[in-house]
Amino acid sequence: MNQNNDFKFSNNVIGIPLAFVFIIWFVYWIEIKFGMNFNKLGVLPRTLSGFKGVFFTHFIHSDTKHLFNNSVPLFVLLMSLMYFYRSVALKVLIYGGLLTGLLTWIIGRESYHIGASGIVYLLFSFVFFSGIIKSHYRLVAMSLITIFLYGSMIWYVFPIKEGMSWEGHLSGLLTGIFFAVVYRKYGIVKEKYVFSKTEFDERFDEDGNYIEPSAEEEVQIPSIQYRYIYKTQEEE
């Protein structure tokens, strides 16, 4: 595996985050422009009509503040995903988004759940836990940056604020952990240092026991011949 290519910049690193943010702002603009309300396209837990929200909930927002609060972390985290985990980025985004919506549909309160915050928590969770699991120094550094920037979000997976879909946040967090484990061996991984073996090392097995050489491997020591020269007393 060539890790230099894995950390290579591409147009998708910027393009896909920009496209996603543009879409959610465009959907909100349509609502304002034509006086429409797409809230009923969100997740309505445990109802057949509300199941369509699994596919649409991430693109719908209640107001400008809700939209803006999701746009910035969504862009930053999605850009991090596309750069550091490009081999699985689209799978995490698409499948993770669907699974987050599905979990929200299963565990959510009887109310419409909308917003891209589930995706934000999915990305936050995946980027953080993948770096810790893989233990590659660059990915660990990205995990630390992520927890520094958005670590306070963890409190909102609990029902501490009225009107906020903590179930969607929790679903995204759990989904991110799930995909971090599933894709732990994909893309960048920490390489184990392998010591080069010498002829001496090959004399020992995996448990450190000495391997007796076979008859063919026994070293033949050449015989030493001595030559004596005798001198007479006269020569001395």
N, C-alpha and C positions, 0 to 999 in steps of 0.2 A: 504494500500500500504506500503510495506516494503522498505524504501528508502536505507537501507543498502545494499540490493541486487541490487538496481539500479546503485549503484556506485561500482559494483564489476568488477574487471579486468577479461578479457577473452582473448583468443588467437586472436579473431577477431580484437581487439584493435590495435594490431601490424600487424597481418596477412593480413588483407584486404588493409590497406594503402601500405604495402610492395608489395602486388600483383599488385595493380593499378600502382604504380610507375614502377615496373618491366615490365609491359605490354607496357607502353608508351616508355620505353627505348628499349625494344625488337623490337617494331615496327620500331623505328628509326634505329636500328641496321640492320634490314632487308633492309631498304632503302639504307643504306650505303654499305652494303655487296654486294647486287645484283644490285646496280646502279638504283634503282627504285625511283619513285616520287609519293607519295600518295596524293599530294595536291588536286587533282581533286576528291578525296573522301570526301573533306570537304564540308561545307555548301555553296551552291551558291544560294543566296536568290531568292525566287519566281520563281524558275525553277523546273520542274519535275525531271530533271537529278540531280539537286543539292540538292534534298530533302533527298537523301541517307546520306548526311552529318550530318543530325540530329542524326544518329546512330554512325557515325564514326569520326566526327570532333574532339572529345576530345582525341583521341589516336594518332593524327597526328601533327607533329611539323616541323617547317621550318629549324631549325638548332640547334646546341648543346646549344647555349646560351638560345634560346627560351625554349628548353626542360628543362634545369637546373633551369631556373627562375620559372618554374611551378612546378618542382618536390618537392622542399623544402616546400613551403607553402601547396602544395597538401598533402604531407605526414603529416604535423603537424595538419592541419585542419581536415583531414579525421580521424586521430587518436582521436582528440577531439570529433568529431561527434560520433565515435564508442563507446567511453567511457561514455560520458555524455548523449547521446541520443540514446542508443543502441536499444530501442524498436521501433524506427522509422528510424534508420540510413540507412538501405538498401533502404527503400522507398524513402527517401530524395535523396540518391545518384542516384538511377536508374531513378525514375520518374522525379526528379529534373533535371538530366542530359538531358533527352529527352525533357523536356519542355524548358530548356535553349536553346537547339539546334533548337527547333521549333520557339521560339521567334526570334532567330537570323535569321532564314530563312525568317521570316515575315518582320523584320525591317531593316535587314542588307543592306549594299551597294552592288552594283553589282560586287562582287569579291568573291574569295574563302576565307572562314573563317575557320581557323584551330587552334588547340591547346586546352589544358586542362584548360586554364585560365577561361573559362566559369564555369567550375566545381569549380575552386578555389574561384571565386566570389560567387557562390552558397553556398559553405560551409562557407565562411566568413560571408555572410549575415545571413544565418540560425543560426549559432552559436551565433552571436552577438545579433540578435533581439529576438531569443528564450529566452536567458537569461534575457533580459530586460522585456519581456512580462510575463514570468513565475515568476520572482522576487524571485526565490530561491537563497539564498546567495551564494551557490557554483556556480550556473550557471551565476549569475551576475558577480562573480569574473572571470569566464572564459570569459565572454563578454568583461570585461575591459582588460584582457590580450590580447584578440584577437584584439581589437581596438588599443592597444598599439603597437603590433607587426606589424599589417598590415593595420592600419588606413589610411596610405598614398595611398593605392590602390584606394580609393574612387575617386581620381582625374581622374583615367583612365576609368571612365564610360562616360567621355566627350571626344570629338574628339580633343585632345590636342597633339597627337603624330601621325605622318604620318606612315601608314603601320600597325597600331595596330587596332585590331578589338574591338573598344570601344562598338560596338553593342553587341558583345558576352559578354563583361563584364557587360553591363547594363542588359542584359537578365538574367545572372546569379544572379545579385543583386536583381532584382525584383522577380525572382523565389524563392530565399531564403527567402525573406520577406513573400511571399505567403505561403510557407510551414511552416514558423514559426507561422503564424496565424492559419493555418489549424490544426497543431499538438500542439497547445498551451495547450490542456488538456490531452495530452498523456505523459507518462513517469513521470519525476520528476516535481512536481508542489509545490508551496508554500502552506504549510498547515496552515489553519486558526486556531488560538487558541480558543478553546471552554472552557468557564468557567463552572465549575461544578455547578449545580443548587441545591439550598437548598429548604427546605419547605417554607421559606419566599419568595423566588423568584417565586415559583409556584402560589403565590397569585396575580401575576400581568400578564397581557397579553403582546403581542408583542409591543404594543404601550405604555406600562407603566401604564395602567389603573388598578386600584384595582378591583379584582374579589370578589364580595360578596359571602361568603360561603353559601351553600345550607343548608336546614334544617337538612339533615342527617349529614352534616359536622360540624354543630355547636358544640362547645365544651361544655360538660355538667360540670358545676362547682359543685363539691360535697358540700353538705350542711354542715355547721359547727355547731356542738352541743356544748353548753356550760354547764358546771356542776358547780353549786354554792354550796359552803360549808359554812354554817352559824355557827358562833361561839358565844357562850354566853359571857357575860362580865366576868364571873368567869373563863372561859377558856382563856380569854385574859390575 
